[in-house]
Structures are given as C-alpha cells and as structure tokens.
Amino acid sequence: MDWASVIGVLLGLAGVLVGQGLEGGKWSSLIQPAAFAIVVVGTFGAVLLQTRPSTLRRGVWMLRWVFAPPADSRAALARDINAWNLAARRDGLLSLERFMLSSKDKFNAKGLRMIVDGIAPDKLRQLLDTEITAFEMAERQAVRIWESAAGYSPTIGILGAVLGLISVMENLSDPSKLGPGIAVAFVSTIYGVGLANLFFYPIANKLKNIVTQQVHQQEIAAAVFYDIASGDFTRIIDERVATLLREH
C-alpha cells in the first residue's frame, strides 16, 4: 500500500471540508447527487466517446497502481542481468534457454528467446525496440483517460452550473425551489474543478511515472540483450546494471 497516496487523498478532501467549515458553511451542502451525476457520469461518458472500450478498461484497471503500485523489480532485474551475462560468458548463448523458460516477464523471455534462436544483434534490437514502443503507446493511451477526465470535468461542471441556474430561473415564482437550484449550480462547479485537480490529474501523473519506469527497465534489458547477442561481455553490461541500481 502506498500510504503517501492515501494521505494525499485524505488531505485533499480535508482541505475542502475544513475550508467549508471555516467559511461557516455546512458540509452537507456539498452533497448534491444531481451535481455528482452530471459531472461524474458526463465526464466518463465523454471519455468513453473518445476511447476504445479496451483502453478504458485498462486505464480503470491501472487505477489500483495509485494505492498499490507494482513491486519495484529493478534489483531483481539487475540480478537477472548478471546471471545472464555470467552464463553466456561461461557456457555460451544456448545456456540462456533455462532462463528463458523460467522467466515470468514476457519481455525478458522474448529477448532471451531471440538470443537463443541466433537472431542477429541489430535485428534483435530493432524487434525489441518495436515491442517497447508498442507497450509504451498502449500504456500511455490507457493513462490518458485520466488526463482527458481532468480536462472534461471542469467544463461539465460549468454545464451543471448552467443547468442549475436554468432551474432557478424557471422557479423564480417559487422561492422554495430557488435554494436547491443554486446549490446544484455551485456544487457542480466544485465537483468539476475538484475532481480534476485533486484526483484526475494526480492519478494521471502518478501512472505516467510508473509507466516511464517500466519502459526504462525494458530499454535497459533490450540494451543488455543486444550486448550479449553481440558477444560483448565487457564492463558495458556492468555499467548498465549500475545505472539501473542508481535509480533507487
């Protein structure tokens, strides 16, 4: 559990609620189901309109990484690289087959398989770079749904405010209906701006950082596979491992 993210969410909500209390307002006045429905349903409707369902599902699935990010595998990757390098140097490239069969990482297993199959180093690097590009594009498109939600929600909040004001104007002759209409108008704007800046944008930025880290690890692994396939067992691989570990 990433407790910093949990605390961040709680602080964001607390800031709004405490501010409302200090201004003399009631917390219950911020609870407006109509405004919530307009902003949340409208925002995700707009996101779905521009996004493929599979990408939307992936983006929603990635939401769990905000509070339970993937385990840091850099140290494990460094150990694997050292093991690959040592085995290839001592026993030849075909000895990497056992690592390929036991690897739980599809990208690493693919790179090892290419080495064992004797694919030329330049072609191997080209294929792995294509794999990395496709992975990064798919992951960033999934993350982009949260950026899109952050862009749409303030505008849809304004739409909710306008709808609330329309209700007010239609009921000027009935003072009892003016209060709810005005509440929906202002709370819709709060929901739109608040969700964008307290949730959607931070979620998108955190997920982008996680994806960037994953892509960087794949790039280092691809470079190592190229070095091994080229028969380069020098200090270059050790330097790549050192670079990976310096990120801790």
Summary of the structure (lengths in Angstrom):
residues: 248
radius of gyration: 25.8
end to end distance: 18.3
largest distance: 90.1
contacts: 756
relative contact order: 0.15
helix: 85%
strand: 0%
